Amino acid sequence: MVNRKWMPLAALALIAFSAAQVEAGPLQRANVQRTEARIDRPGDYEFAFAHGGGERRYLVHVPKGYDPTRPSPMVLALHGGGGGMRYQANDANYGLISASERYGFIAVFPNGYAKNRLGLFATWNAGACCGPARDAKIDDVGFLKSVIERMQRQTSIDANRIYSIGMSNGAMMSYRLACEISEIVRGVMAVAGTDNTLQCAPEKPVPILHVHALNDDHVLYDGGAGENAFRDRSAVTDFTSVAATVSKWIELNSAQPKPARVLAVDGAWCDLFAAKANGAPVKLCVTERGGHSWPGGTKSRADEPPSQAINANDLMWAFFSGL
């Protein structure tokens, strides 16, 4: 049962959790290491280090095919607001461990800012959202940049294949990384979370894949926060619409303003705004149903299951692999 001390924050979260759910998952028994230990073999690892006056943590899954003599791609997977790294890493929820094994990327699951020592009900300071991380002006860009730099020292990472993906508040944080460390992050997939950054001046174009349900009742497709989704609306913001987010990145990336329909299946479609010279593409994939969820996954904040019309993980890797 969730400790009632945290119920107000849990209620405003972009995804609802119970303490049992957050602690579940394949990486829960990894020993916490507080040194920058070298990773030379496949497996699951947990690390902690001091940052911004507190301790921050991240989980790592290294796939079975990992070869330390060959640089591997790396994916930062950022959890939703009110969640935590273990929930994002639980394969039963989003299938990201299976995707890591299938496609050969190192999966890294950082934990957002939380006031409690267990790291539960964490949020990201993505600009205008969300909650305690935003209100305390937590340096999450600095934290995630440090995680990337540590991983580059701990493992063999291909510097040209470092990506950030996220759910909801984690998607918003991925947009902030694209804005502020575009020289490091080479691609973003944002699921159910729009660009709510306060400033954005990337040094270079960043390929963007945005995935959203038309009937998302939290981060509304046409902009705004769902009327009944957040008990404390001051902890979120009047979310930017999907259209405004896509238009912003078409301009930032020097992408073509007119899209090509590249996927049309029952219940979903994808449009590609191709890159112009020296630019980067923007791709929008939309599901008709699924609410506030990860397409192809199993967990949803809505009263319906996630859409199975498309699989966010497969779309992600096809997009990143084509860059």
C-alpha positions in Angstrom: 0.0 0.0 0.0 1.2 3.5 -0.8 2.2 5.5 2.3 -0.5 8.2 2.6 2.2 10.7 3.3 2.9 10.7 -0.4 -0.7 10.5 -1.6 -1.0 14.1 -2.8 2.1 13.8 -5.0 1.0 10.4 -6.2 -2.4 11.8 -7.2 -0.9 14.5 -9.3 1.5 12.2 -11.0 1.5 11.7 -14.7 1.4 8.0 -14.1 -0.1 6.4 -11.0 2.0 4.0 -9.0 1.9 1.9 -5.8 5.0 1.3 -3.8 4.8 -2.4 -4.7 4.7 -1.6 -8.4 7.7 0.8 -8.2 9.8 -1.8 -6.4 9.0 -4.5 -8.9 11.1 -5.3 -11.9 14.1 -7.2 -13.1 16.7 -4.7 -11.8 15.4 -4.5 -8.2 18.1 -6.8 -6.7 21.1 -5.1 -8.2 23.7 -4.1 -5.6 24.1 -0.3 -5.4 27.6 0.8 -6.3 28.8 4.2 -5.2 32.0 4.0 -7.2 32.4 4.5 -10.9 33.0 0.8 -11.5 33.8 -0.4 -15.0 31.2 -2.5 -16.7 32.8 -5.2 -18.9 30.0 -7.8 -19.1 26.3 -8.1 -19.6 24.0 -7.8 -16.6 22.0 -5.4 -14.4 23.7 -2.7 -12.3 22.6 0.1 -10.0 24.8 3.2 -9.3 24.5 6.2 -7.0 26.5 9.4 -6.9 26.3 12.8 -5.3 24.9 15.6 -7.4 23.3 18.9 -6.6 23.6 18.4 -2.8 22.0 15.0 -2.8 22.3 11.4 -3.9 21.0 10.5 -7.4 20.7 7.0 -8.8 20.5 5.2 -12.1 19.9 1.6 -13.3 21.8 0.0 -16.2 20.9 -3.0 -18.3 23.7 -4.3 -20.5 22.4 -6.8 -23.1 23.8 -10.3 -23.5 25.4 -9.4 -26.9 27.5 -6.6 -25.4 31.2 -6.6 -26.5 33.3 -4.1 -24.6 35.7 -3.9 -27.6 32.9 -2.5 -29.8 31.1 0.8 -29.0 27.4 0.2 -28.3 24.4 2.5 -28.6 22.9 3.8 -25.4 19.3 4.8 -24.6 18.4 6.9 -21.6 14.8 5.9 -20.6 13.1 8.5 -18.4 10.1 7.6 -16.3 6.9 9.5 -16.0 6.2 12.1 -13.2 5.4 10.5 -9.9 7.2 7.3 -10.9 10.7 6.0 -10.7 13.5 4.2 -12.5 12.4 0.7 -11.4 8.9 1.1 -12.9 10.4 2.3 -16.2 12.8 -0.6 -16.1 10.2 -3.2 -15.4 9.8 -5.2 -18.6 6.3 -6.1 -17.8 5.3 -2.4 -18.1 7.2 -1.1 -21.2 9.3 -3.9 -22.6 12.5 -1.9 -22.7 14.7 -4.6 -21.3 13.4 -6.9 -24.1 14.1 -4.2 -26.6 17.6 -3.7 -25.3 18.2 -7.4 -25.8 16.5 -7.4 -29.2 18.4 -4.4 -30.6 21.6 -4.4 -28.7 21.5 -1.0 -27.0 22.6 -0.4 -23.4 19.5 0.8 -21.5 20.0 3.4 -18.7 17.2 4.2 -16.3 17.9 7.3 -14.2 15.7 8.3 -11.3 14.2 11.7 -11.1 14.2 14.0 -8.1 12.3 12.8 -5.0 12.1 14.1 -1.5 12.0 10.7 0.1 15.1 8.5 0.5 13.6 5.6 -1.6 13.4 7.8 -4.7 9.6 7.2 -5.0 7.2 9.5 -6.7 10.0 11.3 -8.5 9.6 14.1 -11.1 11.8 15.8 -13.7 12.4 19.6 -14.0 11.5 19.8 -17.7 10.8 23.5 -17.7 7.2 24.4 -17.0 6.6 20.9 -15.5 6.6 19.1 -13.1 6.1 19.2 -9.3 8.9 19.2 -6.8 11.7 19.0 -9.3 10.5 22.0 -11.2 9.6 24.0 -8.0 13.1 23.3 -6.4 14.8 24.1 -9.7 16.6 20.8 -9.7 19.5 20.6 -12.2 18.2 17.5 -14.0 20.0 18.5 -17.2 23.3 18.5 -15.3 22.4 15.2 -13.6 21.6 13.4 -16.8 24.6 14.8 -18.5 26.7 13.4 -15.7 25.0 10.0 -16.1 25.9 10.0 -19.8 29.5 11.0 -19.0 29.8 8.3 -16.3 28.4 5.7 -18.7 31.0 6.7 -21.4 33.7 6.0 -18.8 32.1 2.9 -17.4 31.2 1.2 -20.7 32.1 1.3 -24.4 29.5 3.8 -25.7 29.2 5.0 -29.3 29.2 8.8 -28.9 27.2 9.1 -32.1 24.4 6.9 -30.8 23.3 8.3 -27.5 19.5 8.7 -27.3 16.9 9.9 -24.8 13.4 8.6 -24.6 10.7 9.2 -22.0 7.1 8.8 -20.9 5.0 11.8 -20.1 7.2 14.0 -17.7 10.1 11.9 -18.9 9.2 12.8 -22.5 9.2 16.5 -21.6 12.6 16.1 -20.0 13.9 14.4 -23.2 12.8 17.6 -25.0 14.8 19.7 -22.6 17.9 17.6 -23.2 17.4 18.1 -27.0 17.3 21.8 -26.3 20.3 22.1 -24.0 22.7 19.2 -24.8 22.1 18.7 -28.5 25.8 18.1 -29.0 25.4 14.9 -26.9 21.9 13.6 -27.5 21.6 12.4 -31.0 17.9 11.5 -31.1 14.7 11.7 -28.9 11.5 9.7 -28.6 8.8 11.5 -26.6 5.8 9.4 -25.6 2.7 11.1 -24.2 4.6 14.3 -23.3 5.0 17.5 -25.2 7.7 20.2 -25.3 7.2 22.5 -22.3 10.7 23.9 -22.1 11.1 27.5 -21.0 13.9 28.2 -23.4 15.3 26.2 -26.3 18.3 27.0 -28.5 19.9 23.7 -29.6 23.4 23.9 -31.0 22.5 21.4 -33.7 19.4 19.7 -35.0 18.1 16.7 -33.0 15.9 14.1 -34.7 12.5 13.9 -32.9 10.0 11.0 -32.8 6.8 12.1 -31.0 4.2 9.4 -30.1 0.8 10.4 -28.7 -2.7 9.1 -28.4 -5.6 11.3 -29.7 -7.5 10.5 -26.5 -4.7 11.2 -24.0 -6.6 12.5 -21.0 -3.6 13.8 -19.1 -1.4 15.6 -21.6 -4.1 16.6 -24.0 -3.4 16.2 -27.7 -4.7 19.7 -28.5 -3.0 21.2 -25.5 -3.8 21.6 -21.8 -3.9 19.3 -18.8 -6.7 16.8 -18.4 -9.5 18.2 -16.3 -9.7 15.2 -14.0 -6.1 14.0 -14.3 -4.4 16.1 -11.7 -5.6 16.9 -8.2 -3.0 19.6 -7.7 -2.9 21.4 -11.0 -0.2 23.8 -9.8 2.2 20.9 -10.0 1.8 20.6 -13.7 1.2 23.3 -16.4 -1.1 24.1 -19.3 0.6 21.6 -21.6 1.7 22.6 -25.1 -0.2 20.9 -27.8 1.2 18.1 -30.0 0.8 20.3 -33.1 2.7 23.2 -31.5 5.5 20.9 -30.3 5.9 19.3 -33.8 5.9 22.7 -35.5 8.5 24.0 -33.1 10.9 21.2 -33.9 10.2 21.3 -37.6 11.5 24.9 -37.5 14.4 24.1 -35.1 15.5 21.1 -37.2 15.1 22.7 -40.6 12.7 19.9 -41.5 10.2 19.9 -44.4 6.9 21.6 -43.5 4.8 19.1 -45.4 4.8 15.5 -44.1 4.7 12.2 -45.9 2.4 9.5 -44.5 4.9 6.6 -43.8 2.6 4.3 -41.8 -1.1 3.7 -41.8 -2.5 0.8 -39.9 -5.8 0.1 -38.1 -5.8 2.6 -35.2 -2.6 4.5 -35.9 -0.6 6.5 -38.4 2.8 8.1 -38.7 3.9 11.2 -40.6 7.5 12.0 -41.4 8.7 15.6 -41.8 12.0 14.8 -43.6 15.2 16.8 -43.0 16.3 19.5 -45.3 20.0 19.9 -46.0 21.9 20.0 -42.7 18.7 19.5 -40.8 17.1 16.6 -38.9 13.8 14.8 -39.3 10.7 15.1 -37.1 8.3 12.1 -37.0 4.8 12.1 -35.5 3.0 8.8 -34.7 -0.5 8.9 -33.4 -2.8 6.3 -32.0 -6.5 6.6 -32.0 -6.9 5.0 -28.6 -4.8 4.1 -25.6 -5.0 7.3 -23.5 -2.0 8.3 -21.5 0.2 5.3 -22.2 3.1 3.6 -24.0 1.9 2.0 -27.3 2.7 -1.7 -27.2 3.1 -1.7 -23.5 0.8 -3.0 -20.8 0.4 -0.1 -18.3 -1.9 2.8 -18.7 -3.2 5.7 -16.6 -6.4 5.6 -18.7 -9.4 3.4 -18.3 -8.3 1.4 -21.3 -5.2 -0.5 -22.2 -2.4 1.0 -24.3 -2.8 0.8 -28.0 -1.4 -2.2 -29.7 -1.7 -0.8 -33.2 2.0 0.2 -33.0 4.9 -0.6 -30.7 6.8 2.4 -29.4 10.0 0.4 -28.9 10.1 -0.9 -32.4 9.3 2.5 -33.9 12.0 4.0 -31.7 14.7 1.7 -32.9 13.7 1.9 -36.6 13.8 5.7 -36.3 17.1 5.9 -34.5 18.7 3.2 -36.8 17.8 5.2 -39.8 19.6 8.4 -38.7 
